[in-house]
Amino acid sequence: MIAMEAPEDGGGPLTLEQAASALGVHYMTAYRYVRIGRLPAEYRNGRWYVHPCDLAKAARTKRSRPVNGASQAAAPGPGSDASTPTVDLMLDRLLAGDAAGAWLIVENALLAGSPSDVHLEVLSPCLRHIGDSWARGEISIADEHRATALALGLIGRLGPLFARRGRHRAGTVLLAGAEGDTHTIPLMMVGDQLRGAGFSVNQLGADVPLDALVATAAGIDGLLAVGLSASTAPAAANAARAVTALHRRLPGVPVFLGGPAVHSEEAARELGADGWAPDAATAVSLLSSLESL
């Protein structure tokens, strides 16, 4: 970061809130610019400050913002976590609670890509950023909840677009959040990605009691695999108990683990799982590999 002095015209440094307003973006977008080095800033006395000269440079490199909040840019390529105009616009709308504006961005992204691209390259980066911002105390729990509720609605509207016509793959995949895991969105995204790949999915949602999970799994004809998510250490411990119970009741049916509390293949194996699915794309690959066995 640079040390700023007052510009020659006498104007002093701007707060990050003022800089965001001048750039026409949300505060969190301006903060993202600072984090990636796009907008030089100095942190002092608990606040970020931006020199007007640096603000002008950022404004010149900032892409034009389309009318009505819809982005004209395509979603970034597969595997990219870089900030893009589409991600920045969606982050703005999620934090503002603007459902209509957010859906316009989704519609525009669909013109350039697939529903899977919207999940992986637009909504996922936004949700990671919002979760990290809340954890660092940069946004309130109300901000986080509002954005998450809006994202949940967008994912629900996208869901039918993943439906695959024609012949489906053999077997059914059961997805659930381990007992104590209250996060629904990751499971919804994985379920949609699997449906898009031709799998039949039985989705139980978050925080599923062990007895209900095992009973449901035992009642599914042609069960191909079970996927469990754990976002906290207690949920991971419950997931380990679920893996043991599922293996005992349904020998030969693989159980995969994912979620923030299961941070590696080794961690998943230590919890008794047959594999690790850190994201939706990996889940599709793992389950596709089962068909070749």
Secondary structure, DSSP 8 states (H G I E B T S, - for coil): -------TTS---EEHHHHHHHHTS-HHHHHHHHHTTSS--EEETTEEEE-HHHHHHHHHHS----GGG---S----TT--S--HHHHHHHHHHHHT-HHHHHHHHHHHHHHS-HHHIIIIIIHHHHHHHHHHHHTTSS-HHHHHHHHHHHHHHHHHHGGGG---S---SSEEEEEE-TT----HHHHHHHHHHHHTT-EEEE--SS--HHHHHHHHHT-TTEEEEEEE--SHHHHHHHHHHHHHHHHHSTT--EEEESTT--SHHHHHHTT-SEE-SSHHHHHHHHHHHHT-
